Amino acid sequence: MDSRRYATRRWISKYMFIVVLILVTLSFIGIFDHTQNITSFLRPLWDTPPPPFEYMPHYYAENASMDNLCRLHGWSLSSEPRNVFDAVLFSNELDLLELRWHELYPYVTKFIILESNTTFTGIPKPLTFALNRDRFAFAEEKIVYGFLPGLLAFEVPPDPFLIESQHRTVMNELIRRSGISDGDLLIVSDTDEIPSSHTVKLLQHCDGLPSILHLEMRNYIYSFEFPVDYNSWRATAHIYSRWTRYRHSRQTDLILSDAGWHCSFCFRHLSEFVTKMTSYSHADRVKKKEYLDYSRIQRKICRGDDLYDMLPEEYSFKDLIGKMGSIPRSASAVHLPSYLIEKAEKFKFLLPGGCQRSPE
């Protein structure tokens, strides 16, 4: 009898050990798979928000005089408009570049564009702009093009942020060779961060501007059908001097409200989504091969869901919980880039009801 009880206890102990081992293993796997989400969810506990921006009211009406608009902002009308230089690092966002350059063409003196034959993650890529330059013939006389050759072989995987920093260093030299002078206006932003034409016109025609000014942009994801928030702030406008540098980080507390549009992952083809997901500085977010599956990406686009199944990155539980889940659709297509509306059929994938994408 005692031997039976002993054997039973041993069997139970072995069973419990196996169960505990399985649970611990599954816990580690779960933590590993969801580390990013756990970190994001707990961010309000371990991280503190940066100092708040000082938001400048932005005044605009279609028939308002420029003199009145300058005075409303606390500035004065310039005796002559300043030259405007628009500088972008380019990867593969052809559609957004076309929208951007048409939006800004009447006011920009030079469009400065730099591209490379490798991505920030070291993956070889075609020179997309150079191969499609005829698409931008309308702006040819204003284009200042730069090519940065990338290393096509690495002994160890490159640091995407270091390569991105190298691009920005080369961009500074390209800007200096563009014909820019002290006192000119330099717009610094990513291709998908598009200042509105009336914002650039305001900054071009007014005196008394701050030397550096961030531009608040409305965030969109996948198209203008999915507005997210107004938290895009990295775009900047500079009154150029020899100390001006091409940077994509916070440089001042001043920010001009509602100054444009930031349309992230707003691509025509599913292949372009994959290219960006594997090539930009946050390529480490692709945790699983299935993230790059076309059918999965298509579902995420039409539902307004996060491509990486990530939680929002917020500094308070209120904001985090408020942004969890799918992005609500908007049926509005007003106050968008004018060329987008003029060519609505061409760019229907960026408008309400156009979530379906072609593979290539």
C-alpha positions as CSV (number, residue, x, y, z in Angstrom):
1,M,0.0,0.0,0.0
2,D,2.8,2.4,1.0
3,S,4.7,1.6,-2.2
4,R,1.6,2.4,-4.2
5,R,1.2,5.8,-2.5
6,Y,4.9,6.5,-3.0
7,A,4.6,5.7,-6.7
8,T,1.5,7.8,-7.0
9,R,3.2,10.7,-5.3
10,R,6.2,10.4,-7.6
11,W,3.9,10.3,-10.7
12,I,2.1,13.4,-9.5
13,S,5.4,15.2,-8.8
14,K,6.7,14.3,-12.2
15,Y,3.4,15.4,-13.8
16,M,3.4,18.7,-11.9
17,F,7.1,19.3,-12.8
18,I,6.3,18.8,-16.5
19,V,3.2,21.1,-16.3
20,V,5.3,23.8,-14.5
21,L,8.1,23.4,-17.1
22,I,5.6,23.7,-20.0
23,L,4.0,26.8,-18.4
24,V,7.3,28.5,-17.7
25,T,8.4,27.7,-21.3
26,L,5.2,29.1,-22.8
27,S,5.5,32.2,-20.5
28,F,9.0,32.9,-21.8
29,I,7.8,32.4,-25.4
30,G,4.9,34.7,-24.8
31,I,7.1,37.3,-23.2
32,F,9.6,37.1,-26.1
33,D,6.8,37.3,-28.8
34,H,5.1,40.2,-27.1
35,T,8.0,42.1,-25.5
36,Q,7.3,45.2,-27.7
37,N,3.6,45.3,-26.6
38,I,4.5,44.7,-23.0
39,T,7.0,47.6,-23.1
40,S,4.5,49.8,-24.9
41,F,1.7,49.1,-22.5
42,L,3.9,49.8,-19.5
43,R,5.5,52.9,-21.0
44,P,3.4,55.3,-18.9
45,L,5.1,53.8,-15.8
46,W,8.8,53.9,-17.0
47,D,9.0,56.8,-19.4
48,T,8.3,60.5,-19.1
49,P,7.0,62.7,-22.0
50,P,9.2,65.3,-23.5
51,P,8.5,69.0,-22.6
52,P,5.4,70.2,-24.3
53,F,5.6,72.3,-27.5
54,E,4.5,75.9,-27.6
55,Y,1.8,75.8,-30.2
56,M,1.5,78.8,-32.5
57,P,-2.0,79.4,-33.8
58,H,-2.2,79.1,-37.6
59,Y,-4.5,81.5,-39.5
60,Y,-5.6,80.9,-43.0
61,A,-8.6,81.7,-45.2
62,E,-8.7,81.4,-49.0
63,N,-9.3,85.1,-49.7
64,A,-7.4,86.6,-46.8
65,S,-4.6,89.0,-47.8
66,M,-1.0,88.0,-47.1
67,D,-0.5,91.3,-45.2
68,N,-3.3,90.4,-42.8
69,L,-2.2,86.8,-42.4
70,C,1.4,87.9,-41.5
71,R,0.0,90.3,-38.9
72,L,-2.3,87.7,-37.4
73,H,0.8,85.6,-36.7
74,G,2.7,88.5,-35.2
75,W,4.9,89.0,-38.2
76,S,5.1,91.6,-41.0
77,L,4.8,91.4,-44.8
78,S,8.2,91.1,-46.4
79,S,9.1,93.5,-49.2
80,E,9.9,90.5,-51.4
81,P,9.3,86.8,-51.0
82,R,12.3,84.7,-49.9
83,N,13.6,81.8,-51.8
84,V,12.3,78.4,-50.7
85,F,14.3,75.1,-50.7
86,D,12.6,71.8,-50.0
87,A,14.9,68.9,-49.0
88,V,14.0,65.2,-48.7
89,L,15.7,61.9,-48.4
90,F,14.0,59.6,-50.9
91,S,13.4,55.9,-50.8
92,N,10.5,54.7,-52.9
93,E,7.5,57.0,-52.2
94,L,6.9,58.1,-55.9
95,D,3.2,58.9,-55.5
96,L,3.7,61.0,-52.3
97,L,6.6,62.8,-53.9
98,E,4.5,63.7,-56.9
99,L,1.7,65.0,-54.6
100,R,4.3,66.9,-52.6
101,W,6.1,68.6,-55.5
102,H,2.8,69.6,-57.2
103,E,1.6,71.1,-53.9
104,L,4.7,73.1,-53.3
105,Y,5.8,73.8,-56.9
106,P,4.5,77.5,-57.1
107,Y,6.6,78.5,-54.1
108,V,9.7,76.3,-54.1
109,T,12.9,77.6,-55.7
110,K,14.7,74.2,-55.6
111,F,13.6,70.7,-54.8
112,I,16.6,68.9,-53.2
113,I,16.4,65.1,-53.3
114,L,19.0,62.5,-52.2
115,E,18.7,58.8,-52.8
116,S,20.9,55.7,-52.5
117,N,21.2,52.3,-54.1
118,T,20.9,50.7,-50.6
119,T,18.3,51.0,-47.9
120,F,19.0,52.1,-44.3
121,T,19.2,48.3,-43.5
122,G,21.8,47.7,-46.2
123,I,19.5,46.0,-48.7
124,P,20.3,46.8,-52.4
125,K,17.5,48.9,-54.0
126,P,16.9,50.4,-57.4
127,L,17.4,54.2,-57.9
128,T,13.7,54.7,-57.9
129,F,13.7,58.4,-58.5
130,A,16.4,58.3,-61.2
131,L,14.5,55.6,-63.1
132,N,11.2,57.6,-62.9
133,R,12.6,61.1,-63.3
134,D,10.6,61.8,-66.4
135,R,7.5,61.6,-64.2
136,F,8.7,64.8,-62.6
137,A,9.5,66.7,-65.8
138,F,7.2,69.5,-64.7
139,A,9.8,70.4,-62.0
140,E,13.0,69.5,-63.9
141,E,14.4,73.0,-63.8
142,K,14.1,73.1,-60.0
143,I,15.5,69.6,-59.2
144,V,18.9,69.3,-57.3
145,Y,19.6,65.5,-57.3
146,G,22.1,63.7,-55.2
147,F,23.2,60.0,-55.2
148,L,24.8,58.4,-52.2
149,P,26.4,55.0,-53.2
150,G,25.8,52.4,-50.5
151,L,28.0,49.5,-49.5
152,L,26.4,46.4,-51.1
153,A,28.2,43.9,-48.8
154,F,28.5,43.9,-45.0
155,E,30.4,41.6,-42.7
156,V,27.9,42.4,-39.9
157,P,24.4,43.8,-40.3
158,P,24.6,47.6,-40.5
159,D,23.0,49.9,-37.9
160,P,20.1,51.5,-39.7
161,F,20.3,54.7,-37.6
162,L,24.0,55.2,-38.4
163,I,23.3,54.8,-42.2
164,E,20.4,57.2,-41.9
165,S,22.7,59.7,-40.1
166,Q,25.2,59.3,-42.9
167,H,22.4,60.2,-45.4
168,R,21.6,63.4,-43.4
169,T,25.3,64.4,-43.4
170,V,25.6,64.0,-47.2
171,M,22.3,65.9,-47.5
172,N,23.8,68.9,-45.7
173,E,26.5,69.1,-48.4
174,L,23.9,68.8,-51.1
175,I,21.9,71.7,-49.6
176,R,25.0,73.9,-49.5
177,R,25.6,73.2,-53.2
178,S,22.0,73.9,-54.1
179,G,22.5,77.7,-54.3
180,I,20.8,78.4,-51.0
181,S,21.8,81.7,-49.2
182,D,21.4,83.1,-45.7
183,G,17.9,84.2,-45.1
184,D,16.3,81.7,-47.5
185,L,13.6,79.3,-46.2
186,L,14.6,75.6,-45.9
187,I,11.9,72.9,-45.5
188,V,13.3,69.7,-43.8
189,S,11.0,66.7,-43.7
190,D,10.5,63.2,-44.9
191,T,8.9,62.7,-48.3
192,D,5.6,61.6,-46.6
193,E,5.5,64.7,-44.4
194,I,3.9,67.2,-46.8
195,P,3.6,70.9,-45.8
196,S,0.5,72.6,-47.2
197,S,1.1,75.2,-50.0
198,H,-0.5,78.0,-47.9
199,T,1.8,77.2,-45.0
200,V,4.9,77.5,-47.3
201,K,3.5,80.7,-48.9
202,L,3.0,82.2,-45.4
203,L,6.6,81.4,-44.4
204,Q,7.9,82.7,-47.7
205,H,6.1,86.1,-47.6
206,C,6.4,87.1,-43.9
207,D,9.3,88.7,-41.9
208,G,9.9,88.1,-38.2
209,L,9.8,84.3,-38.3
210,P,11.6,82.3,-35.7
211,S,14.9,80.9,-37.1
212,I,13.6,77.3,-36.6
213,L,9.9,76.3,-36.5
214,H,8.5,72.8,-36.3
215,L,5.4,72.1,-38.4
216,E,2.5,70.2,-36.9
217,M,1.0,67.8,-39.4
218,R,-2.1,65.6,-39.2
219,N,-1.1,61.9,-39.1
220,Y,-2.7,59.5,-41.5
221,I,-2.0,55.8,-42.0
222,Y,-2.3,53.9,-45.3
223,S,-4.3,56.7,-47.0
224,F,-6.2,59.9,-46.2
225,E,-9.1,57.6,-45.2
226,F,-7.5,56.8,-41.9
227,P,-6.7,60.0,-39.9
228,V,-4.9,59.2,-36.6
229,D,-4.0,62.3,-34.7
230,Y,-2.1,65.6,-34.9
231,N,1.1,64.3,-33.2
232,S,3.4,64.6,-36.2
233,W,6.0,67.3,-35.4
234,R,9.4,66.3,-37.0
235,A,9.0,68.5,-40.1
236,T,10.8,71.9,-39.7
237,A,11.1,75.2,-41.4
238,H,14.5,77.0,-41.1
239,I,15.6,80.5,-41.9
240,Y,18.8,79.3,-43.4
241,S,22.3,80.2,-42.0
242,R,25.7,78.5,-42.1
243,W,24.7,76.8,-38.8
244,T,21.6,75.1,-40.3
245,R,21.7,71.3,-40.3
246,Y,19.4,68.7,-41.9
247,R,18.0,66.9,-38.9
248,H,14.8,65.0,-38.2
249,S,14.7,65.6,-34.4
250,R,13.4,68.2,-32.0
251,Q,15.2,71.5,-32.4
252,T,12.9,74.0,-30.8
253,D,9.8,74.3,-28.6
254,L,7.9,76.3,-31.2
255,I,5.5,74.5,-33.5
256,L,3.1,75.9,-36.1
257,S,-0.3,74.3,-35.8
258,D,-2.0,72.3,-38.6
259,A,0.7,72.9,-41.2
260,G,0.3,69.9,-43.5
261,W,-0.2,66.1,-43.8
262,H,1.9,63.1,-42.7
263,C,0.7,60.1,-44.7
264,S,2.6,57.0,-43.4
265,F,2.7,53.8,-45.4
266,C,0.6,55.4,-48.1
267,F,1.6,53.2,-50.9
268,R,-0.1,52.1,-54.2
269,H,1.3,48.5,-54.2
270,L,1.6,45.8,-51.6
271,S,5.2,45.3,-52.6
272,E,6.0,48.8,-51.6
273,F,4.8,48.1,-48.1
274,V,7.1,45.1,-47.8
275,T,10.0,47.2,-49.1
276,K,9.5,49.8,-46.4
277,M,8.9,47.3,-43.7
278,T,12.2,45.6,-44.4
279,S,14.3,48.7,-45.2
280,Y,13.7,51.6,-42.9
281,S,15.1,52.3,-39.5
282,H,12.4,50.3,-37.6
283,A,12.8,47.1,-39.7
284,D,13.3,45.2,-36.4
285,R,9.5,45.4,-35.9
286,V,9.1,42.6,-38.5
287,K,9.1,39.9,-35.9
288,K,7.6,37.2,-38.0
289,K,7.8,36.2,-41.7
290,E,4.0,36.3,-41.9
291,Y,4.1,40.1,-41.4
292,L,5.2,40.4,-45.0
293,D,2.4,38.3,-46.4
294,Y,0.5,40.3,-49.0
295,S,-3.0,39.0,-47.9
296,R,-2.2,39.9,-44.3
297,I,-1.0,43.4,-45.2
298,Q,-4.2,43.9,-47.3
299,R,-6.4,43.0,-44.4
300,K,-4.6,45.3,-42.1
301,I,-4.9,48.2,-44.6
302,C,-8.6,47.9,-45.1
303,R,-9.3,47.5,-41.4
304,G,-7.0,50.3,-40.3
305,D,-5.0,47.9,-38.1
306,D,-1.3,48.1,-37.2
307,L,0.9,46.2,-39.6
308,Y,3.1,44.9,-36.7
309,D,0.2,44.2,-34.2
310,M,1.8,46.8,-31.9
311,L,0.1,48.8,-29.2
312,P,0.2,52.7,-29.5
313,E,3.3,54.3,-28.1
314,E,1.9,56.8,-25.7
315,Y,3.0,58.4,-22.4
316,S,-0.4,58.0,-20.5
317,F,-2.8,55.1,-20.1
318,K,-5.6,57.4,-21.1
319,D,-4.0,58.1,-24.5
320,L,-2.9,54.5,-24.9
321,I,-6.3,53.0,-24.3
322,G,-8.0,55.7,-26.4
323,K,-5.9,54.7,-29.4
324,M,-6.1,50.9,-29.1
325,G,-7.8,49.0,-31.8
326,S,-8.5,49.9,-35.4
327,I,-8.2,53.4,-36.8
328,P,-11.8,54.7,-37.6
329,R,-12.4,55.5,-41.2
330,S,-13.2,59.0,-42.4
331,A,-15.4,59.8,-45.4
332,S,-14.0,63.3,-45.7
333,A,-11.7,64.3,-48.5
334,V,-11.6,68.0,-47.9
335,H,-8.6,70.1,-46.9
336,L,-6.2,67.7,-48.6
337,P,-3.4,68.4,-51.2
338,S,-5.1,70.0,-54.2
339,Y,-3.3,67.8,-56.8
340,L,-4.7,64.7,-55.0
341,I,-8.3,66.0,-55.7
342,E,-7.5,67.1,-59.2
343,K,-6.1,63.6,-60.0
344,A,-8.6,61.7,-57.8
345,E,-8.9,58.8,-60.2
346,K,-5.1,58.3,-60.4
347,F,-4.7,58.5,-56.6
348,K,-8.0,56.8,-55.6
349,F,-6.0,54.4,-53.4
350,L,-5.3,57.4,-51.1
351,L,-9.0,58.5,-50.9
352,P,-12.0,57.1,-48.9
353,G,-13.1,53.8,-50.3
354,G,-9.8,53.0,-52.0
355,C,-8.2,50.6,-49.5
356,Q,-7.6,47.8,-52.0
357,R,-4.0,47.5,-53.3
358,S,-2.5,45.7,-56.2
359,P,0.4,43.4,-55.5
360,E,3.0,45.1,-57.8
